[in-house]
Amino acid sequence: AERPLKKESDYERAQGEYIHVSLYQPVDGEKHYEGTLASFTPEELTLKVKIKTRVKEVTIDRKNIAKARLAIQF
């Protein structure tokens, strides 16, 4: 079941969880990210994204988020 993240309380519950984010505008050339929600403010959120063997932090403007939901990490 898809559990979209919309309200502040949704993001609070998702802190430290693995989430999927779809963007309106690409960030670093990508329009979809999956990663751990490291932190968030009313303006932006920071995801820890694993790329091959490295983990990098991606900061995303919340106005740029088309959809955000909890995801399953494989």
Backbone bond lengths (Angstrom), bond angles and torsions (degrees), N, CA, C in turn:
res aa  C-N    CA-C-N  psi(-1)  N-CA   C-N-CA  omega(-1)  CA-C   N-CA-C  phi
1 A - - - 1.467 - - 1.527 108.77 -
2 E 1.285 115.54 133.94 1.458 120.13 -179.50 1.519 109.30 -81.13
3 R 1.333 115.76 127.01 1.463 120.02 178.89 1.517 107.94 -115.67
4 P 1.344 116.65 94.26 1.458 118.50 -177.94 1.523 111.63 -68.03
5 L 1.315 115.25 147.59 1.461 122.05 175.24 1.519 106.83 -99.92
6 K 1.318 115.79 117.33 1.460 119.29 -177.94 1.523 110.91 -126.40
7 K 1.314 116.33 -54.35 1.459 120.76 -173.48 1.539 110.62 -87.92
8 E 1.330 114.45 165.78 1.466 119.56 176.38 1.529 110.66 -54.85
9 S 1.341 115.66 -41.50 1.470 119.04 -177.42 1.527 111.28 -63.70
10 D 1.356 116.87 -31.82 1.465 120.00 177.28 1.524 109.83 -64.84
11 Y 1.340 115.76 -43.74 1.466 119.94 179.99 1.526 110.68 -67.59
12 E 1.323 116.07 -37.66 1.468 119.14 177.70 1.521 110.73 -59.86
13 R 1.341 116.38 -45.23 1.461 120.26 178.91 1.524 111.66 -65.72
14 A 1.334 116.35 -30.99 1.465 120.93 -176.03 1.527 113.01 -85.40
15 Q 1.335 117.39 -4.09 1.467 120.50 179.63 1.534 109.03 -55.99
16 G 1.331 116.10 127.91 1.463 119.97 -179.53 1.520 113.53 82.24
17 E 1.333 117.52 -3.77 1.464 121.42 179.57 1.523 109.81 -93.98
18 Y 1.323 114.45 165.08 1.457 122.03 178.73 1.522 107.56 -88.66
19 I 1.333 116.83 122.85 1.459 119.66 -177.09 1.530 111.67 -128.79
20 H 1.322 114.49 160.38 1.462 122.84 176.07 1.517 107.21 -114.14
21 V 1.340 116.01 132.17 1.460 121.30 -178.65 1.526 109.11 -126.36
22 S 1.327 116.62 130.31 1.469 122.39 172.97 1.522 107.48 -108.07
23 L 1.332 115.86 135.35 1.466 121.05 -174.13 1.524 111.67 -112.16
24 Y 1.338 114.77 155.10 1.468 120.43 172.25 1.529 109.60 -76.52
25 Q 1.334 115.86 -45.46 1.467 121.83 -178.68 1.520 108.54 -115.57
26 P 1.338 117.83 139.33 1.471 118.84 -179.45 1.531 112.95 -63.59
27 V 1.317 115.63 145.59 1.463 123.39 171.53 1.520 105.34 -117.14
28 D 1.324 117.31 124.06 1.475 121.68 -175.01 1.534 110.98 52.38
29 G 1.335 116.35 37.05 1.462 120.29 176.87 1.519 115.69 78.99
30 E 1.330 118.04 3.02 1.471 120.99 -178.17 1.519 110.15 -118.03
31 K 1.341 114.85 140.54 1.471 119.14 176.43 1.527 112.34 -106.17
32 H 1.334 116.75 -3.50 1.470 120.85 177.92 1.521 107.99 -133.26
33 Y 1.313 115.90 135.99 1.458 120.49 175.95 1.516 109.31 -133.70
34 E 1.323 115.11 144.31 1.455 120.61 167.65 1.508 107.40 -126.33
35 G 1.304 115.56 133.41 1.454 119.15 179.81 1.514 110.05 -176.66
36 T 1.320 114.29 -178.16 1.457 121.16 -179.99 1.518 109.01 -87.15
37 L 1.319 115.74 130.79 1.465 120.32 177.78 1.523 108.40 -71.99
38 A 1.330 115.27 104.63 1.465 120.41 -176.03 1.522 110.72 -80.89
39 S 1.332 116.41 -43.92 1.462 120.41 -179.44 1.515 108.72 -162.93
40 F 1.333 115.13 164.78 1.456 118.90 177.00 1.511 109.39 -153.78
41 T 1.320 115.10 153.43 1.464 123.06 172.79 1.535 104.61 -130.08
42 P 1.330 117.33 174.89 1.469 117.49 176.16 1.541 112.70 -59.48
43 E 1.331 117.38 -23.08 1.465 120.58 -175.73 1.523 113.43 -94.47
44 E 1.334 117.08 -35.33 1.465 118.28 -171.21 1.519 111.12 -150.54
45 L 1.332 114.31 165.09 1.455 118.10 172.06 1.523 109.30 -132.16
46 T 1.308 114.44 154.96 1.452 121.26 -179.06 1.517 108.57 -117.06
47 L 1.321 115.29 124.89 1.459 122.17 178.37 1.516 108.86 -109.21
48 K 1.335 115.66 140.12 1.467 120.74 168.72 1.521 106.00 -93.80
49 V 1.322 115.86 112.80 1.456 122.38 -173.89 1.521 108.70 -112.41
50 K 1.335 115.53 131.13 1.459 119.53 179.06 1.521 109.26 -91.87
51 I 1.307 116.43 122.92 1.457 121.91 178.35 1.523 106.62 -119.99
52 K 1.327 115.06 108.93 1.458 122.45 -171.59 1.525 109.27 52.78
53 T 1.327 119.27 -106.11 1.461 119.17 -177.00 1.528 112.47 -105.88
54 R 1.339 117.12 -8.24 1.464 119.23 -177.88 1.527 110.33 -99.64
55 V 1.315 114.17 155.30 1.463 119.69 172.28 1.518 106.93 -112.60
56 K 1.326 116.43 127.63 1.465 117.54 174.98 1.512 108.85 -124.05
57 E 1.323 115.45 154.44 1.455 120.74 178.92 1.513 108.48 -95.85
58 V 1.315 115.47 130.78 1.455 121.96 178.39 1.526 107.11 -117.26
59 T 1.332 115.79 125.63 1.459 120.62 177.60 1.520 108.30 -100.88
60 I 1.318 115.67 128.40 1.464 121.74 -174.35 1.522 109.13 -122.90
61 D 1.321 114.87 130.78 1.459 121.28 175.50 1.526 107.96 -69.04
62 R 1.314 116.90 126.95 1.468 118.80 -176.02 1.522 113.11 -64.06
63 K 1.335 117.80 -25.80 1.470 120.31 177.17 1.528 110.50 -67.23
64 N 1.323 116.42 -19.37 1.466 121.83 -178.08 1.531 112.23 -88.57
65 I 1.328 117.56 -2.25 1.461 119.94 -175.39 1.529 110.15 -88.42
66 A 1.327 115.34 115.95 1.464 120.42 176.36 1.524 109.09 -77.64
67 K 1.336 116.13 -45.67 1.468 121.72 -179.25 1.509 109.31 -148.72
68 A 1.307 115.97 140.80 1.464 121.25 172.92 1.516 107.03 -135.25
69 R 1.341 116.10 138.59 1.470 119.38 179.53 1.519 108.36 -153.35
70 L 1.313 114.66 161.59 1.457 119.97 172.86 1.510 108.56 -67.57
71 A 1.322 116.75 144.44 1.453 121.57 -178.70 1.523 109.53 -127.78
72 I 1.326 114.92 167.13 1.466 120.64 176.29 1.518 107.57 -102.91
73 Q 1.324 115.88 128.25 1.470 120.20 179.73 1.524 108.53 -87.95
74 F 1.334 116.56 127.10 1.472 121.32 -179.52 1.506 110.69 -100.75
